[in-house]
Amino acid sequence: MKRLSDRKLIEAYISAKKLGLDPNFIQQLESELTRRSIDIHPDKTDKKG
């Protein structure tokens, strides 16, 4: 996980949630997001306009 950029980690987390992947995998991603102090809300997007 340490090799993933913050952006790729966020993308992986959002995709995993949308696809309903294994909860343990999602938990690992959440733990890494927390470790990096990244606050993510999968229902919000980066799109503007």
N, C-alpha and C positions, 0 to 999 in steps of 0.2 A: 504493500500500500504506500510505502514511503516514496516510491518512484512515481506515483501518480501526481500530476499537477492538481492544484486545487480545483481547477475548472473541470478536469476529467473525473475527479472524484465526485463532484457535484452531479455531473452528467450521469455517471454510473449509478449514483444513489437514486436520482429521479427515474431513470430507466428501470431500475430494479423494482421500485415501488409500483410503477405503471404496469410492469409485466407480472407482478405478483410473485417474484422470485422467493426463494427460501428465506424465511424470517431470520435465520441465523446469519445468512449472508448480509441481509439488510442491516442487522444489528452490528455487524463488523464495520460496515460502511458508516453507520451512525456514530460508532465509537471513534472512528478515525476523524470524522467531521468534528466531533466534540474535542478531540485531542488537538486539532488544528484551530480550534475556536471559530469554526465556521457555522453560522446559524443559517439553516436552510428550511424552506417551507415548500414542499413539492407542489402545492396548489397554486403558487405564485410563479410567474414566468418572468424572464428577463426582457421580454418583448416590449417595445414602446410604440405608442401610436395606436 
